[in-house]
């Protein structure tokens, strides 16, 4: 945590059972990281930029995030 936001390397588990392992910057996935779905099957592994995978082909799939992720990114909710 840095200034109340995720910053650095870590893991986040979503309420739907999916997981992200990797780097965060200012509360967003940023840098190297891996996203697993709720069955722990890899959805994307590689570079994340401002909370989105760098590979445009997988962005739509990965961005189907549960409500807990929306709350994570907007602490005022």
N, CA, C and O atoms as a DFTB+ gen file, in Angstrom:
308 C
 N C O
     1  1       0.848      -1.184       0.000
     2  2       0.000       0.000       0.000
     3  2       0.892       1.246       0.000
     4  3       1.924       1.311       0.668
     5  1       0.452       2.202      -0.762
     6  2       1.153       3.478      -0.824
     7  2       0.080       4.560      -0.915
     8  3      -0.694       4.578      -1.873
     9  1       0.022       5.432       0.035
    10  2      -1.005       6.477       0.107
    11  2      -2.414       5.882       0.033
    12  3      -3.302       6.450      -0.603
    13  1      -2.610       4.737       0.687
    14  2      -3.928       4.111       0.727
    15  2      -4.317       3.349      -0.523
    16  3      -5.469       2.934      -0.651
    17  1      -3.392       3.155      -1.445
    18  2      -3.684       2.441      -2.695
    19  2      -2.709       1.289      -2.866
    20  3      -1.572       1.344      -2.396
    21  1      -3.173       0.235      -3.549
    22  2      -2.281      -0.873      -3.864
    23  2      -1.147      -0.377      -4.732
    24  3      -1.376       0.328      -5.715
    25  1       0.082      -0.741      -4.378
    26  2       1.249      -0.322      -5.146
    27  2       2.353      -1.345      -4.894
    28  3       2.744      -1.579      -3.751
    29  1       2.850      -1.951      -5.968
    30  2       3.881      -2.972      -5.841
    31  2       3.333      -4.337      -6.205
    32  3       2.304      -4.450      -6.872
    33  1       4.029      -5.370      -5.762
    34  2       3.652      -6.736      -6.113
    35  2       2.673      -7.301      -5.094
    36  3       2.808      -7.072      -3.893
    37  1       1.677      -8.049      -5.592
    38  2       0.715      -8.639      -4.666
    39  2      -0.282      -9.542      -5.367
    40  3      -0.113      -9.915      -6.528
    41  1      -1.319      -9.878      -4.630
    42  2      -2.370     -10.769      -5.117
    43  2      -3.710     -10.176      -4.712
    44  3      -3.844      -9.610      -3.628
    45  1      -4.702     -10.308      -5.591
    46  2      -6.052      -9.896      -5.236
    47  2      -7.007     -10.995      -5.646
    48  3      -6.976     -11.468      -6.783
    49  1      -7.864     -11.403      -4.709
    50  2      -8.885     -12.422      -4.975
    51  2     -10.233     -11.735      -5.082
    52  3     -10.619     -10.960      -4.206
    53  1     -10.947     -12.025      -6.161
    54  2     -12.250     -11.425      -6.411
    55  2     -13.356     -12.293      -5.819
    56  3     -13.164     -13.489      -5.599
    57  1     -14.502     -11.692      -5.565
    58  2     -15.614     -12.411      -4.937
    59  2     -16.140     -13.552      -5.798
    60  3     -16.768     -14.472      -5.275
    61  1     -15.898     -13.511      -7.105
    62  2     -16.371     -14.600      -7.984
    63  2     -15.371     -15.751      -8.058
    64  3     -15.596     -16.712      -8.795
    65  1     -14.268     -15.672      -7.307
    66  2     -13.282     -16.742      -7.283
    67  2     -12.103     -16.540      -8.216
    68  3     -11.159     -17.329      -8.176
    69  1     -12.122     -15.509      -9.059
    70  2     -10.975     -15.245      -9.927
    71  2      -9.881     -14.563      -9.112
    72  3     -10.148     -13.983      -8.059
    73  1      -8.645     -14.637      -9.610
    74  2      -7.487     -14.098      -8.897
    75  2      -6.547     -13.376      -9.842
    76  3      -6.412     -13.741     -11.010
    77  1      -5.904     -12.353      -9.322
    78  2      -4.840     -11.650     -10.041
    79  2      -3.586     -11.727      -9.184
    80  3      -3.623     -11.459      -7.983
    81  1      -2.484     -12.093      -9.808
    82  2      -1.175     -12.146      -9.168
    83  2      -0.244     -11.266      -9.977
    84  3      -0.075     -11.495     -11.174
    85  1       0.364     -10.269      -9.359
    86  2       1.297      -9.444     -10.115
    87  2       1.469      -8.069      -9.518
    88  3       1.344      -7.879      -8.308
    89  1       1.757      -7.116     -10.374
    90  2       2.078      -5.760      -9.956
    91  2       0.868      -4.833     -10.010
    92  3       0.000      -4.945     -10.875
    93  1       0.852      -3.913      -9.046
    94  2      -0.167      -2.880      -8.967
    95  2       0.520      -1.523      -8.975
    96  3       1.654      -1.384      -8.518
    97  1      -0.178      -0.534      -9.498
    98  2       0.305       0.844      -9.442
    99  2      -0.924       1.731      -9.263
   100  3      -1.836       1.720     -10.090
   101  1      -0.939       2.496      -8.176
   102  2      -2.042       3.398      -7.866
   103  2      -3.396       2.698      -7.951
   104  3      -4.324       3.216      -8.572
   105  1      -3.514       1.526      -7.333
   106  2      -4.757       0.760      -7.218
   107  2      -5.181       0.071      -8.516
   108  3      -6.314      -0.399      -8.619
   109  1      -4.291       0.006      -9.504
   110  2      -4.616      -0.649     -10.766
   111  2      -3.593      -1.734     -11.059
   112  3      -2.446      -1.654     -10.619
   113  1      -4.017      -2.758     -11.809
   114  2      -3.070      -3.759     -12.287
   115  2      -2.176      -3.055     -13.297
   116  3      -2.664      -2.460     -14.259
   117  1      -0.876      -3.123     -13.079
   118  2       0.054      -2.396     -13.948
   119  2       1.419      -3.060     -13.846
   120  3       1.971      -3.184     -12.753
   121  1       1.964      -3.486     -14.980
   122  2       3.229      -4.219     -15.008
   123  2       2.948      -5.690     -15.278
   124  3       1.898      -6.036     -15.819
   125  1       3.874      -6.548     -14.907
   126  2       3.704      -7.987     -15.141
   127  2       2.661      -8.561     -14.186
   128  3       2.665      -8.269     -12.990
   129  1       1.764      -9.384     -14.739
   130  2       0.766     -10.007     -13.887
   131  2       0.020     -11.107     -14.608
   132  3       0.102     -11.245     -15.829
   133  1      -0.712     -11.892     -13.827
   134  2      -1.469     -13.014     -14.373
   135  2      -2.864     -13.012     -13.774
   136  3      -3.030     -12.856     -12.564
   137  1      -3.870     -13.186     -14.628
   138  2      -5.258     -13.257     -14.195
   139  2      -5.762     -14.673     -14.409
   140  3      -5.618     -15.240     -15.492
   141  1      -6.362     -15.243     -13.352
   142  2      -6.947     -16.583     -13.427
   143  2      -8.450     -16.459     -13.240
   144  3      -8.910     -15.633     -12.451
   145  1      -9.230     -17.277     -13.963
   146  2     -10.673     -17.240     -13.778
   147  2     -11.059     -17.988     -12.506
   148  3     -10.190     -18.418     -11.748
   149  1     -12.352     -18.142     -12.273
   150  2     -12.812     -18.751     -11.024
   151  2     -12.472     -20.227     -10.900
   152  3     -12.556     -20.789      -9.808
   153  1     -12.085     -20.873     -12.015
   154  2     -11.645     -22.273     -11.952
   155  2     -10.122     -22.361     -11.929
   156  3      -9.552     -23.448     -12.029
   157  1      -9.467     -21.202     -11.795
   158  2      -8.012     -21.057     -11.746
   159  2      -7.336     -21.388     -13.074
   160  3      -6.169     -21.780     -13.111
   161  1      -8.091     -21.224     -14.170
   162  2      -7.538     -21.334     -15.519
   163  2      -7.014     -19.952     -15.905
   164  3      -7.693     -18.945     -15.703
   165  1      -5.820     -19.911     -16.454
   166  2      -5.205     -18.640     -16.824
   167  2      -5.990     -17.966     -17.944
   168  3      -6.233     -18.563     -18.993
   169  1      -6.382     -16.714     -17.710
   170  2      -7.047     -15.906     -18.737
   171  2      -6.006     -15.098     -19.503
   172  3      -6.037     -15.015     -20.731
   173  1      -5.074     -14.498     -18.738
   174  2      -4.049     -13.673     -19.362
   175  2      -2.835     -13.614     -18.459
   176  3      -2.958     -13.493     -17.241
   177  1      -1.669     -13.701     -19.062
   178  2      -0.417     -13.536     -18.351
   179  2       0.475     -12.655     -19.207
   180  3       0.713     -12.947     -20.379
   181  1       0.960     -11.588     -18.622
   182  2       1.816     -10.681     -19.374
   183  2       1.746      -9.277     -18.817
   184  3       1.535      -9.081     -17.620
   185  1       1.920      -8.317     -19.673
   186  2       1.990      -6.911     -19.293
   187  2       0.597      -6.291     -19.176
   188  3      -0.242      -6.435     -20.065
   189  1       0.376      -5.603     -18.062
   190  2      -0.855      -4.853     -17.817
   191  2      -0.516      -3.376     -17.852
   192  3       0.525      -2.966     -17.340
   193  1      -1.387      -2.569     -18.455
   194  2      -1.186      -1.134     -18.523
   195  2      -2.479      -0.455     -18.069
   196  3      -3.528      -0.619     -18.691
   197  1      -2.392       0.303     -16.985
   198  2      -3.549       1.009     -16.436
   199  2      -4.774       0.117     -16.291
   200  3      -5.873       0.480     -16.710
   201  1      -4.573      -1.049     -15.697
   202  2      -5.625      -1.982     -15.348
   203  2      -6.174      -2.800     -16.513
   204  3      -7.193      -3.474     -16.364
   205  1      -5.520      -2.751     -17.659
   206  2      -5.960      -3.523     -18.820
   207  2      -4.800      -4.350     -19.348
   208  3      -3.654      -3.899     -19.327
   209  1      -5.092      -5.574     -19.828
   210  2      -4.016      -6.371     -20.427
   211  2      -3.540      -5.694     -21.707
   212  3      -4.333      -5.104     -22.441
   213  1      -2.250      -5.782     -21.963
   214  2      -1.696      -5.120     -23.143
   215  2      -2.157      -5.780     -24.437
   216  3      -2.129      -5.152     -25.496
   217  1      -2.579      -7.033     -24.365
   218  2      -3.069      -7.756     -25.533
   219  2      -4.538      -7.409     -25.748
   220  3      -5.391      -7.850     -24.979
   221  1      -4.845      -6.631     -26.773
   222  2      -6.214      -6.168     -27.033
   223  2      -7.181      -7.318     -27.275
   224  3      -8.381      -7.160     -27.054
   225  1      -6.689      -8.473     -27.725
   226  2      -7.567      -9.613     -28.003
   227  2      -8.219     -10.174     -26.752
   228  3      -9.286     -10.782     -26.843
   229  1      -7.616      -9.991     -25.595
   230  2      -8.177     -10.561     -24.370
   231  2      -8.810      -9.511     -23.461
   232  3      -9.353      -9.865     -22.414
   233  1      -8.759      -8.252     -23.823
   234  2      -9.273      -7.208     -22.933
   235  2     -10.742      -7.401     -22.594
   236  3     -11.118      -7.257     -21.431
   237  1     -11.584      -7.719     -23.567
   238  2     -13.017      -7.859     -23.309
   239  2     -13.277      -8.997     -22.330
   240  3     -14.122      -8.866     -21.445
   241  1     -12.572     -10.098     -22.473
   242  2     -12.748     -11.236     -21.579
   243  2     -12.304     -10.895     -20.168
   244  3     -13.018     -11.181     -19.207
   245  1     -11.147     -10.295     -20.035
   246  2     -10.591     -10.005     -18.722
   247  2     -11.371      -8.910     -18.008
   248  3     -11.439      -8.922     -16.779
   249  1     -11.953      -7.979     -18.723
   250  2     -12.598      -6.853     -18.088
   251  2     -13.983      -7.175     -17.529
   252  3     -14.648      -6.279     -17.008
   253  1     -14.432      -8.412     -17.620
   254  2     -15.680      -8.828     -16.988
   255  2     -15.403      -9.072     -15.510
   256  3     -15.282     -10.219     -15.079
   257  1     -15.306      -8.011     -14.745
   258  2     -14.909      -8.104     -13.353
   259  2     -16.128      -8.089     -12.437
   260  3     -17.143      -7.474     -12.765
   261  1     -16.037      -8.753     -11.306
   262  2     -17.122      -8.743     -10.332
   263  2     -17.240      -7.399      -9.628
   264  3     -16.343      -6.561      -9.721
   265  1     -18.338      -7.198      -8.932
   266  2     -18.593      -5.940      -8.221
   267  2     -17.467      -5.599      -7.242
   268  3     -17.152      -4.423      -7.062
   269  1     -16.862      -6.592      -6.613
   270  2     -15.791      -6.314      -5.649
   271  2     -14.632      -5.579      -6.312
   272  3     -13.943      -4.794      -5.660
   273  1     -14.413      -5.825      -7.602
   274  2     -13.339      -5.132      -8.295
   275  2     -13.693      -3.663      -8.492
   276  3     -12.834      -2.790      -8.366
   277  1     -14.962      -3.393      -8.802
   278  2     -15.398      -2.005      -8.969
   279  2     -15.199      -1.253      -7.652
   280  3     -14.738      -0.112      -7.652
   281  1     -15.542      -1.883      -6.544
   282  2     -15.365      -1.282      -5.232
   283  2     -13.885      -1.056      -4.949
   284  3     -13.510      -0.013      -4.414
   285  1     -13.039      -2.026      -5.303
   286  2     -11.591      -1.899      -5.113
   287  2     -11.060      -0.650      -5.819
   288  3     -10.249       0.086      -5.258
   289  1     -11.514      -0.416      -7.041
   290  2     -10.995       0.694      -7.813
   291  2     -11.655       2.030      -7.475
   292  3     -11.183       3.074      -7.925
   293  1     -12.726       2.019      -6.700
   294  2     -13.392       3.252      -6.325
   295  2     -13.705       3.185      -4.837
   296  3     -14.838       2.887      -4.461
   297  1     -12.724       3.455      -3.986
   298  2     -12.903       3.304      -2.543
   299  2     -14.035       4.153      -1.967
   300  3     -14.471       3.892      -0.846
   301  1     -14.528       5.160      -2.695
   302  2     -15.599       6.006      -2.174
   303  2     -16.951       5.315      -2.212
   304  3     -17.905       5.806      -1.609
   305  1     -17.060       4.157      -2.923
   306  2     -18.340       3.425      -2.976
   307  2     -18.643       2.767      -1.658
   308  3     -19.676       2.111      -1.519
